[in-house]
Amino acid sequence: MDLSRILAAWCADDRKVFPDSAMSRAEAAIADVVGCLLGGRHDPAVVGAGKIVQGDGPSGSASAVTHTWPVTAPWAALINGCAAHALDFDDNFFPPVTHASAVLVPALFALAEEIDTSTHAIVKAYIAGLEVESQIGKLVNPSHYESGWHATSTIGTIGAAAACAVLMQLDEEGVLHAISIGSSLASGSKRQFGSMVKPMHAGFAAMHGVLAAKLAASGISGVENTLQGKWSFEELYAGGNNFGTFTPSLFPDSPLAIDEYGLVAKLYPSCMSSHLGIDAMLVLSSLRPIDLTQISSIDLHLPEFMIANLRYQEPANAMEARFSMNYCAAVALVHGIPRISHFDEAALADPQVARLLPLVHMHVRETLPETATLPWGGDCLASISFLDGSVMEHRAIYPKGCQQNPLTPTQQRDKFIDCANTKVRGMNPAALFEKLINFARLDSLREVTVAMRA
């Protein structure tokens, strides 16, 4: 069968019982991205998106971080998706190379408030959406991502459409057409990295996921096999010509993607491509005190696609700084772990950081056989050279936040509180975090969403 049909049948099969490991990982991811969402609520892109929804009172039943009153589900998904991705602090998911949670959670929350479903159902739909994204990622990557598509807004749209269809309990045909509609809404280029549109990509994908599922539920149908074949997602978005050769292995015959790959929860609010470099700088800084005035060169050898993502050598604003290896490496050496406060306009003027920017050099690193299968695409060999001729070197392989190098429970909680501090309505951030890490057992989603409103 075609991949679209296989995924639709799997999603619509409500007999599946997901393991506790998957449910717990999903709850942790939901908690993490809600923190990011709250942290990004005042970002200019989010404020701008919120201006779309006019009026003085309720127009729907979904919560948006820009409004005190509920709005319609697609608008809430758009605004909250943008907020979740605004700080670039939200998780990464491989193999689709998406910011999966920043799309899935805002879409599912908005739709769930509208149809009044349980938090347990949201978690199951979230896991299903991840699985769909994973299988499509295996179909089209690495060529899809490397050719310039922002997979968060392409693959993410289709994954969100499937997840929302699951939440609405659509049958196989309904999920199939949600996937079909979602594939026609999938778009977004990495050319937007460093701009206000980049976080909007997560919002677009969340909104389009809601729309695709609702349209499918209303009887709108599309071509069934949109993922493979002539003029398919595979051919148009990845140059694929091996039509019909990919066959997924799905749970319960194989592990769920959330268990097999996990999600990389970020400790640093910057592009994921910068994280191995930051990890290396932090390790080198921990080995001995470094006199920053004696550094002659900072060299980072990274996979080519990471270098392409980190194209701002002298960032002009906070958004560009999140896509600057020069800035991220300098901040790590000067201040230690990069925090949200390091990515504002005042921090960019730090003279110690500015002095180090031109000393940072990136070099294309050939993928080694032992790193070729790493989900994030390779490792980082970093060195710091000094005026006296000495050199410090470290090789970073597993980015902080991945399954092999996870955040500690304390780091997860501290990150959430750092993001959500002063931004939670009517509730202590720590209390909200406790609710979220037990999300599937809450009596109502509104225990969380009312705290997200403006």
C-alpha positions as CSV (number, residue, x, y, z in Angstrom):
1,M,0.0,0.0,0.0
2,D,0.9,3.7,-0.4
3,L,2.6,5.3,2.7
4,S,-0.4,7.7,3.1
5,R,-2.8,4.8,3.4
6,I,-0.5,2.8,5.8
7,L,-0.1,5.8,8.1
8,A,-3.8,6.6,8.0
9,A,-4.8,3.0,8.9
10,W,-2.2,3.0,11.7
11,C,-3.4,6.4,13.1
12,A,-7.1,5.4,13.0
13,D,-6.6,2.1,14.8
14,D,-7.7,3.0,18.3
15,R,-6.8,-0.4,19.8
16,K,-3.1,0.6,20.2
17,V,-1.9,0.9,23.8
18,F,1.2,3.0,24.0
19,P,3.9,2.0,26.5
20,D,4.3,4.0,29.7
21,S,7.8,5.1,28.5
22,A,6.2,6.9,25.5
23,M,3.5,8.5,27.6
24,S,6.1,9.8,30.1
25,R,8.4,11.2,27.3
26,A,5.4,12.9,25.7
27,E,4.4,14.5,29.0
28,A,8.0,15.8,29.4
29,A,8.0,17.2,25.9
30,I,4.7,18.9,26.4
31,A,5.9,20.5,29.7
32,D,9.1,21.7,27.9
33,V,7.3,23.3,25.0
34,V,4.7,25.0,27.1
35,G,7.5,26.7,29.0
36,C,9.0,27.8,25.7
37,L,5.6,29.0,24.6
38,L,5.2,31.1,27.7
39,G,8.8,32.4,27.3
40,G,8.1,33.6,23.8
41,R,4.7,35.3,24.4
42,H,6.1,38.8,24.2
43,D,8.3,38.2,21.1
44,P,7.5,40.8,18.4
45,A,6.5,38.1,15.9
46,V,4.0,36.7,18.4
47,V,2.6,40.1,19.3
48,G,2.2,40.8,15.6
49,A,0.5,37.5,15.0
50,G,-1.9,38.3,17.8
51,K,-3.0,41.5,16.1
52,I,-4.7,39.4,13.5
53,V,-7.5,38.5,15.9
54,Q,-9.6,41.6,16.5
55,G,-12.5,42.2,18.8
56,D,-13.3,42.8,22.4
57,G,-14.7,39.4,23.4
58,P,-14.7,35.7,22.8
59,S,-14.8,34.5,19.2
60,G,-14.0,30.9,19.9
61,S,-13.1,28.5,22.7
62,A,-9.3,28.2,22.4
63,S,-6.6,30.0,24.5
64,A,-3.9,32.2,22.9
65,V,-1.1,33.8,24.8
66,T,-1.9,37.2,23.3
67,H,-5.5,37.3,24.4
68,T,-7.4,37.3,27.6
69,W,-10.5,35.9,25.9
70,P,-10.7,32.6,23.8
71,V,-10.3,32.7,20.1
72,T,-10.9,30.2,17.3
73,A,-8.8,27.1,17.2
74,P,-6.8,27.9,14.0
75,W,-5.8,31.4,15.2
76,A,-4.8,30.0,18.7
77,A,-2.7,27.3,17.0
78,L,-1.0,30.0,14.8
79,I,-0.2,32.4,17.7
80,N,0.8,29.7,20.2
81,G,2.9,27.8,17.6
82,C,4.8,31.0,16.8
83,A,5.3,31.7,20.6
84,A,6.6,28.1,21.1
85,H,9.3,28.6,18.5
86,A,10.1,32.3,19.0
87,L,13.0,31.7,21.4
88,D,14.3,28.7,19.4
89,F,14.4,27.0,22.8
90,D,11.9,24.2,21.8
91,D,12.9,20.6,21.2
92,N,14.2,19.0,18.0
93,F,13.0,15.7,16.6
94,F,14.8,13.4,14.3
95,P,14.7,11.9,11.7
96,P,12.3,14.5,10.2
97,V,14.5,17.3,11.6
98,T,11.5,19.2,12.9
99,H,10.6,21.3,15.9
100,A,7.8,18.8,16.5
101,S,6.4,19.9,19.8
102,A,6.2,23.6,18.9
103,V,3.8,22.5,16.1
104,L,1.9,19.5,17.6
105,V,1.2,20.9,21.1
106,P,-0.3,24.3,20.1
107,A,-2.4,22.5,17.4
108,L,-3.7,19.8,19.7
109,F,-4.3,22.2,22.6
110,A,-6.3,24.6,20.5
111,L,-8.4,21.8,18.9
112,A,-8.9,20.0,22.2
113,E,-10.3,23.1,23.8
114,E,-12.7,23.4,20.9
115,I,-13.9,19.8,21.0
116,D,-13.4,19.4,24.8
117,T,-11.4,16.2,24.8
118,S,-9.2,14.7,27.5
119,T,-5.5,15.3,28.2
120,H,-4.9,11.6,27.9
121,A,-6.3,11.7,24.3
122,I,-4.0,14.7,23.6
123,V,-0.9,12.7,24.6
124,K,-1.9,9.8,22.4
125,A,-2.5,12.1,19.4
126,Y,0.8,13.8,20.1
127,I,2.6,10.4,19.9
128,A,0.8,9.5,16.7
129,G,1.8,12.9,15.1
130,L,5.4,12.2,16.0
131,E,5.2,8.8,14.4
132,V,3.8,10.2,11.2
133,E,6.6,12.9,11.1
134,S,9.2,10.2,11.7
135,Q,8.1,8.0,8.8
136,I,7.8,10.9,6.4
137,G,11.3,12.1,7.5
138,K,12.7,8.6,6.7
139,L,11.1,8.8,3.3
140,V,12.5,12.2,2.3
141,N,15.5,13.1,4.4
142,P,18.3,14.0,4.2
143,S,17.7,15.5,0.8
144,H,14.5,17.3,1.9
145,Y,16.1,19.3,4.7
146,E,19.5,19.7,3.0
147,S,17.8,21.2,-0.1
148,G,16.5,24.1,2.0
149,W,13.1,23.1,3.1
150,H,12.3,24.0,6.7
151,A,10.9,20.6,7.8
152,T,9.1,22.1,10.8
153,S,6.7,23.8,8.4
154,T,6.5,21.1,5.7
155,I,6.7,17.7,7.4
156,G,5.4,19.3,10.6
157,T,2.2,20.4,8.8
158,I,1.4,16.8,7.7
159,G,2.2,15.4,11.2
160,A,-0.1,18.0,12.8
161,A,-2.9,17.2,10.4
162,A,-2.6,13.5,11.3
163,A,-2.4,14.2,15.0
164,C,-5.5,16.5,14.9
165,A,-7.4,13.9,12.9
166,V,-6.5,11.3,15.6
167,L,-7.7,13.7,18.3
168,M,-11.0,14.1,16.4
169,Q,-11.3,10.3,16.2
170,L,-11.6,10.3,12.4
171,D,-11.7,7.0,10.7
172,E,-9.0,5.8,8.2
173,E,-10.5,7.7,5.3
174,G,-10.7,10.8,7.4
175,V,-7.1,10.6,8.5
176,L,-6.1,9.8,4.9
177,H,-7.7,13.0,3.6
178,A,-6.3,15.1,6.5
179,I,-2.8,13.9,5.4
180,S,-3.7,14.7,1.8
181,I,-4.9,18.2,2.6
182,G,-1.9,18.8,4.9
183,S,0.5,17.9,2.1
184,S,-1.0,20.7,0.0
185,L,-0.5,23.2,2.9
186,A,3.1,22.2,3.5
187,S,5.7,25.0,2.8
188,G,8.5,27.0,4.2
189,S,12.2,27.7,3.3
190,K,15.2,27.8,5.6
191,R,16.0,31.1,3.9
192,Q,13.8,32.6,6.6
193,F,16.2,31.5,9.4
194,G,17.1,34.6,11.5
195,S,13.9,36.4,10.6
196,M,10.5,36.9,12.3
197,V,8.9,34.5,9.8
198,K,11.0,31.6,11.0
199,P,9.0,31.1,14.2
200,M,5.9,31.8,12.2
201,H,6.6,28.6,10.4
202,A,5.7,26.6,13.5
203,G,2.5,28.6,13.8
204,F,1.6,28.1,10.2
205,A,2.1,24.3,10.5
206,A,0.0,24.2,13.7
207,M,-2.8,26.2,12.1
208,H,-2.7,24.2,8.9
209,G,-2.8,21.0,10.9
210,V,-6.0,22.1,12.6
211,L,-7.5,23.3,9.3
212,A,-6.6,20.1,7.5
213,A,-8.2,17.8,10.1
214,K,-11.3,20.0,10.3
215,L,-11.7,20.1,6.5
216,A,-11.3,16.3,6.3
217,A,-13.9,15.9,9.0
218,S,-16.3,18.2,7.0
219,G,-16.0,15.9,4.0
220,I,-13.3,17.6,2.0
221,S,-11.3,14.9,0.2
222,G,-8.0,14.9,-1.7
223,V,-5.9,12.5,-3.8
224,E,-5.1,9.5,-1.6
225,N,-1.5,8.9,-2.4
226,T,0.1,12.4,-1.9
227,L,3.3,11.2,-0.2
228,Q,4.7,8.9,-2.9
229,G,4.6,8.7,-6.7
230,K,4.5,11.1,-9.5
231,W,4.3,14.8,-8.4
232,S,4.1,13.5,-4.8
233,F,5.6,15.1,-1.6
234,E,8.6,12.7,-2.1
235,E,9.3,13.8,-5.7
236,L,8.5,17.5,-5.3
237,Y,10.1,18.1,-1.9
238,A,13.0,15.7,-2.0
239,G,13.7,14.8,-5.6
240,G,12.7,11.3,-4.9
241,N,12.5,8.7,-7.7
242,N,12.5,5.5,-5.7
243,F,8.7,5.4,-5.7
244,G,7.2,2.6,-3.7
245,T,10.5,1.3,-2.2
246,F,9.9,2.7,1.3
247,T,7.8,0.6,3.6
248,P,7.5,1.7,7.2
249,S,7.7,-0.5,10.2
250,L,5.2,0.7,12.8
251,F,4.4,0.0,16.4
252,P,3.8,-2.5,17.8
253,D,6.1,-4.3,15.3
254,S,8.8,-1.7,15.9
255,P,9.5,0.8,18.7
256,L,7.6,4.1,18.6
257,A,9.7,7.0,17.3
258,I,9.4,8.8,20.6
259,D,11.1,5.8,22.3
260,E,13.6,5.0,19.6
261,Y,14.8,8.5,18.8
262,G,13.4,10.6,21.6
263,L,13.3,14.4,21.4
264,V,16.3,16.6,21.9
265,A,15.2,19.0,24.6
266,K,17.3,22.1,24.4
267,L,19.4,23.6,27.2
268,Y,20.4,26.6,25.0
269,P,17.9,29.0,23.3
270,S,19.6,28.9,19.9
271,C,19.5,27.0,16.6
272,M,20.1,23.3,17.2
273,S,23.1,23.4,14.7
274,S,25.0,25.5,17.3
275,H,24.6,23.1,20.2
276,L,27.5,20.8,19.6
277,G,29.7,23.8,19.3
278,I,28.4,25.3,22.5
279,D,28.8,21.9,24.3
280,A,32.4,21.8,23.2
281,M,33.1,25.4,24.4
282,L,31.6,24.6,27.8
283,V,33.7,21.4,28.2
284,L,36.9,23.2,27.3
285,S,36.0,26.0,29.7
286,S,35.6,23.5,32.5
287,L,39.0,22.0,32.0
288,R,40.9,25.0,33.2
289,P,40.5,28.8,33.5
290,I,40.8,30.4,30.1
291,D,42.2,33.9,29.7
292,L,40.0,35.2,26.9
293,T,42.5,37.9,26.0
294,Q,45.0,35.2,25.0
295,I,42.8,33.4,22.5
296,S,44.0,33.7,18.9
297,S,41.5,31.4,17.2
298,I,38.3,29.4,17.9
299,D,37.8,26.7,15.3
300,L,34.7,24.5,14.9
301,H,34.6,21.7,12.4
302,L,30.9,20.9,11.7
303,P,28.8,19.1,9.1
304,E,28.1,21.3,6.1
305,F,24.4,21.7,6.7
306,M,25.0,23.0,10.2
307,I,27.3,25.6,8.9
308,A,24.7,26.6,6.4
309,N,22.2,27.1,9.1
310,L,24.6,29.3,11.2
311,R,25.2,32.0,8.6
312,Y,25.3,35.1,10.7
313,Q,28.9,35.8,11.7
314,E,28.2,39.3,13.0
315,P,24.5,39.1,14.1
316,A,22.7,42.4,13.9
317,N,19.9,41.4,16.2
318,A,18.8,38.8,18.7
319,M,17.1,36.6,16.1
320,E,20.2,36.5,14.0
321,A,22.3,35.8,17.1
322,R,20.4,32.5,17.5
323,F,21.7,31.5,14.1
324,S,25.3,32.6,14.7
325,M,27.9,30.0,15.8
326,N,30.3,33.0,16.3
327,Y,28.0,34.6,18.9
328,C,26.9,31.3,20.6
329,A,30.5,30.1,21.0
330,A,31.6,33.5,22.3
331,V,28.7,33.7,24.8
332,A,29.6,30.2,26.1
333,L,33.2,31.2,26.7
334,V,32.3,34.5,28.3
335,H,29.2,33.6,30.3
336,G,28.9,29.8,30.4
337,I,25.6,28.2,29.6
338,P,23.7,30.5,27.2
339,R,20.5,31.8,28.7
340,I,17.5,33.7,27.4
341,S,18.9,36.9,28.7
342,H,22.0,36.5,26.4
343,F,19.7,36.9,23.3
344,D,18.4,40.4,23.7
345,E,19.6,43.6,22.2
346,A,21.6,44.7,25.3
347,A,23.5,41.4,25.4
348,L,24.6,41.8,21.8
349,A,26.6,44.9,22.8
350,D,28.8,43.0,25.4
351,P,32.4,44.0,24.5
352,Q,33.9,40.7,25.6
353,V,31.6,38.7,23.3
354,A,32.1,41.2,20.5
355,R,35.9,40.8,20.7
356,L,35.6,37.1,20.2
357,L,33.2,37.1,17.3
358,P,35.9,37.5,14.5
359,L,38.0,34.8,16.1
360,V,35.4,32.1,15.5
361,H,35.9,30.1,12.3
362,M,33.7,27.2,11.0
363,H,35.1,24.5,8.8
364,V,33.2,21.7,7.0
365,R,33.8,18.4,8.7
366,E,33.5,15.2,6.8
367,T,31.0,12.8,8.3
368,L,32.9,9.9,9.9
369,P,31.5,6.3,9.6
370,E,30.9,6.2,13.3
371,T,28.8,9.4,13.2
372,A,27.0,8.9,9.9
373,T,24.0,7.3,11.7
374,L,23.7,9.9,14.4
375,P,20.2,11.4,14.1
376,W,21.5,15.0,14.1
377,G,23.9,14.4,11.3
378,G,27.4,14.3,12.7
379,D,29.7,15.6,15.4
380,C,31.8,18.7,16.1
381,L,35.6,18.9,16.5
382,A,36.4,22.1,18.4
383,S,39.7,23.8,19.2
384,I,40.8,26.9,21.0
385,S,44.3,28.3,20.0
386,F,46.2,30.7,22.1
387,L,48.8,33.3,21.4
388,D,51.5,31.2,23.1
389,G,50.9,28.5,20.5
390,S,49.1,26.1,22.8
391,V,45.8,24.5,21.7
392,M,42.8,22.9,23.6
393,E,40.6,20.5,21.7
394,H,37.4,18.6,22.3
395,R,35.1,16.5,20.2
396,A,31.4,16.8,20.9
397,I,29.2,13.9,19.7
398,Y,25.9,13.9,21.7
399,P,24.2,17.3,22.1
400,K,22.9,18.1,25.6
401,G,19.3,17.1,25.8
402,C,19.4,14.0,23.6
403,Q,18.7,10.5,24.9
404,Q,22.4,9.8,25.4
405,N,23.0,13.1,27.2
406,P,19.6,14.1,28.7
407,L,18.6,17.1,30.7
408,T,18.4,16.3,34.4
409,P,15.0,16.7,36.1
410,T,16.4,19.8,37.8
411,Q,17.5,21.3,34.5
412,Q,14.1,20.6,33.0
413,R,12.3,22.3,35.9
414,D,14.8,25.2,36.0
415,K,14.4,25.8,32.2
416,F,10.6,25.9,32.5
417,I,10.7,28.3,35.4
418,D,13.2,30.5,33.6
419,C,11.0,30.6,30.5
420,A,7.7,31.0,32.4
421,N,8.7,33.4,35.2
422,T,6.2,36.3,35.4
423,K,4.4,35.0,32.3
424,V,1.9,32.6,33.9
425,R,-1.7,33.8,34.5
426,G,-3.0,33.2,38.0
427,M,-0.6,30.4,38.9
428,N,3.0,29.9,40.2
429,P,5.2,28.6,37.4
430,A,6.4,25.7,39.5
431,A,2.8,24.6,40.2
432,L,2.1,24.8,36.4
433,F,5.2,22.6,35.7
434,E,4.0,20.0,38.2
435,K,0.7,19.8,36.4
436,L,2.3,19.5,33.0
437,I,4.7,16.6,33.9
438,N,1.6,14.7,35.0
439,F,-0.4,16.0,32.0
440,A,-2.2,12.8,30.9
441,R,-3.7,12.5,34.4
442,L,-5.2,16.0,34.6
443,D,-9.0,16.3,34.9
444,S,-9.2,19.0,32.3
445,L,-6.9,20.7,29.8
446,R,-8.2,24.1,31.1
447,E,-6.2,23.6,34.2
448,V,-3.3,24.5,31.9
449,T,-4.7,26.6,29.1
450,V,-6.3,29.3,31.4
451,A,-2.8,29.9,32.8
452,M,-1.5,30.5,29.2
453,R,-3.9,33.4,28.4
454,A,-2.7,37.0,28.4
